[in-house]
């Protein structure tokens, strides 16, 4: 119930106010004598009940100012009228309507509070009520009005707390996803660096060994055949080890994820699972064999764009389009989040821009407001220089 405290309080106040007018109508209908005057009072009460809820109804209409105005004009006037007519079967007090107006009070309708307290003074002189009696009635109205204000503040405080908790949970999910992706990409970069170092160091050592063995074989031609055969076997073993090392380095560098489309689909799937955001992919064109740096740049741009769309734009839908032409890579990421009023390049955007420009490309961010706001991150860079050329 605490998670939905505001709707619960709205309906509770609405029910109390409805009970007030339904009770008055039932008394008038049961005890009142059939007459034009009784019919007029019934219409008056129905108007006092129905007209204000045309402006405020829980979960649907939220014009609190006009609700309070109509409540004062119709309900308040009926209350004063019922006091002036002692023979009226449907006697009224103004406690529950005061409670409802206090609950719906805003900074624009603070004037309601003194009016509620001053209503009894409209009939003080007519009935020659003492100041104590008049103040007592006005104080009762005022107390109920303040109870409504207090209930509203409590309900809004709980509602704000629940929204904050929900936002923190969403940010935690986003942070968890972001941390996992960063860890994954960091491991890939480290594995790629190690594979290059292995290739440069161990590969060089094996090549040196082979060259040394070749020289030894040439010098030992006059030795017994057994030595020559042994050296030949050693050379074959070293060459075989070099080939195995190259295969291991190749597998470490690729990690079975050289397919960029699969990596993007995995990233989008994980983002959708962790955040509940709708992600639509449009991957077109034949994917070339890109260098590790180019693949990582594309993945980092996608990751940062997804994160910003959810964190800053509160987007619920993301559309990613990746297209390979004969000469360029084109990437577009659109979201339906809040439009950007003033674009500022923070750490994330700056890092993305530098990565793309390092590959000779461009990155831009645009935002359009309207009935269907769209924010788009687009980048492109030439394929020349980033395609992996396999050498035999």
Secondary structure, 3 states (H helix, E strand, C coil): CHHHHHHHHHHHHHHHHHHHHHHHHHHHHHHCCCCHHHHHHHHHHHHHHHHHHCCEECCCEECHHHHHHHHHHHHHHHHHHHHHCCCCCCCCCCHHHHHHHHHCCCHHHCHHHHHHHHHHHHCHHHHCCCHHHHHHHHHHHHHHHHHHHHHHHHHHHHHHHHHHHHHHHHHHHHHHHHHHHHHHHHHHHHHHHHHHHHHHHHHHHHHHHHHHHHHHHHHCCCCCHHHHHHHHHHHHHHHHHHHHHHHHHHHHHHCCCCCHHHHHHHHHHHHHHHHCCEEEEEEECCCCCECHHHHHHHHHHHHHHHHHHHHCCCCCEEEEEEEECCCEEEEEEEECCCCCCCCCCCHHHHHHHHHHHHCCCEEEEEEECCCCCEEEEEEEEECCCCECCCCC
